[in-house]
Each structure stands twice: as C-alpha cells, then as structure tokens.
C-alpha cells in the first residue's frame, strides 16, 4: 500500500574520491565514481582534507625552515554525503583519515 503512494524513488548520490602522486611528486585529489553528484561532493571533501593536512604539515619546520613532515601513503574510505562511514563504526571521514595517517605512518620525518 505504501509503495503505491510513492511514485519515484529519490536518487541516492554516491561518489568515490582518492589521491595520487604525479610524476613531479605533487599529490592530487580525483573522483573516480559519480552518481547523482556524489563524485563532486567526495572530491570537494577530499580536496579540503588534503589541503588542511598539507597546511598543518607545512607549519612544522626545523631550524633551517625545512619541513619536518610529509605524506607518504593514503587509504581509500567510503563515506556518505555527511562524511560518515556506512559501516556502523561511527567514524567520520576526517577523523578516520587523520587516525589512519597517525597510526599507519603516513606522516613521516623529512
């Protein structure tokens, strides 16, 4: 009965974003899946995370002004449009990402 009252399903947005290093050693965010605009949302979130992390790491310098830390690895995570993981863990994209970097050795001395 309820199904007869609902004419169309509301489309669900979904997207995947990741990062990669180019041949010059620069890191870039990219979207590799986009459904109903979810890819653009995932890409914006990943770009903001990457920019924030790079900014924070750039602030830590030695006495000669050289960076103390750099990124060496990243891991893909699947989150909904609110930045929450869909696995029931309660983790958010930002929290999970930073924890992974700290625990996984992604921030290393230069």
C-alpha positions as CSV (number, residue, x, y, z in Angstrom):
1,X,0.0,0.0,0.0
2,X,2.8,2.4,0.9
3,X,4.6,1.6,-2.3
4,X,1.6,2.7,-4.3
5,X,1.8,6.2,-2.7
6,X,5.4,6.8,-3.7
7,X,5.8,7.3,-7.4
8,X,9.6,7.5,-7.8
9,X,12.5,6.6,-5.6
10,X,14.7,9.6,-4.6
11,X,18.0,9.1,-6.3
12,X,20.9,8.5,-4.0
13,X,24.1,10.4,-4.5
14,X,27.3,8.4,-4.2
15,X,30.9,9.1,-5.1
16,X,34.4,7.9,-4.6
17,X,37.5,10.1,-4.3
18,X,41.1,9.4,-3.9
19,X,44.6,10.9,-4.1
20,X,47.6,10.2,-6.2
21,X,51.0,11.5,-6.9
22,X,52.0,12.8,-10.3
23,X,55.5,12.3,-11.9
24,X,56.7,15.6,-10.3
25,X,55.8,14.3,-6.8
26,X,52.7,16.5,-6.4
27,X,49.6,15.0,-4.8
28,X,46.2,15.5,-6.4
29,X,42.7,14.5,-5.4
30,X,40.4,12.9,-8.0
31,X,36.9,11.4,-8.2
32,X,36.6,8.0,-9.8
33,X,32.8,7.4,-9.3
34,X,29.9,9.8,-9.6
35,X,26.3,9.0,-9.1
36,X,23.8,11.9,-8.8
37,X,26.6,14.4,-8.0
38,X,28.2,12.4,-5.3
39,X,31.5,12.3,-7.0
40,X,31.8,16.1,-6.9
41,X,30.9,16.1,-3.2
42,X,33.5,13.4,-2.5
43,X,36.1,15.2,-4.5
44,X,35.5,18.5,-2.6
45,X,35.7,16.8,0.7
46,X,39.0,15.0,-0.3
47,X,40.5,18.3,-1.6
48,X,39.6,20.1,1.7
49,X,41.1,17.3,3.8
50,X,44.2,17.2,1.7
51,X,44.7,21.0,1.8
52,X,44.1,21.1,5.5
53,X,46.6,18.3,6.2
54,X,49.2,19.8,3.9
55,X,48.8,23.2,5.5
56,X,49.2,21.8,9.0
57,X,52.3,19.7,8.0
58,X,53.8,22.8,6.3
59,X,53.7,24.7,9.6
60,X,56.1,22.3,11.3
61,X,59.6,23.3,10.2
62,X,63.1,22.8,11.5
63,X,65.6,25.5,12.5
64,X,66.6,25.9,8.8
65,X,63.0,26.3,7.7
66,X,62.7,22.9,6.1
67,X,59.5,20.9,6.5
68,X,59.6,18.2,9.3
69,X,56.9,16.0,7.8
70,X,55.4,14.9,4.5
71,X,52.7,12.5,3.3
72,X,53.8,9.0,2.1
73,X,50.6,7.0,1.9
74,X,46.9,7.4,1.9
75,X,44.0,4.9,2.1
76,X,40.6,4.9,0.5
77,X,37.5,5.2,2.7
78,X,33.8,5.0,1.7
79,X,31.6,7.6,3.4
80,X,28.2,9.0,2.8
81,X,27.4,12.6,1.9
82,X,27.7,13.7,5.5
83,X,31.2,12.3,5.7
84,X,30.2,9.4,7.9
85,X,31.2,5.8,7.3
86,X,28.4,3.5,6.4
87,X,29.8,0.5,8.4
88,X,28.2,1.4,11.7
89,X,31.6,2.4,13.3
90,X,30.5,6.0,13.9
91,X,33.8,7.2,12.3
92,X,33.7,10.3,10.2
93,X,35.8,10.8,7.1
94,X,38.1,13.4,8.7
95,X,38.5,11.5,12.0
96,X,39.2,8.2,10.3
97,X,41.6,9.8,7.8
98,X,43.7,11.6,10.5
99,X,43.7,8.5,12.7
100,X,44.8,6.3,9.7
101,X,47.6,8.7,8.9
102,X,48.8,8.8,12.5
103,X,48.6,5.0,13.1
104,X,49.7,4.0,9.6
105,X,52.9,6.1,9.4
106,X,51.6,8.4,6.7
107,X,53.2,11.4,8.4
108,X,56.9,10.9,8.4
109,X,60.0,13.0,9.2
110,X,61.5,14.5,6.0
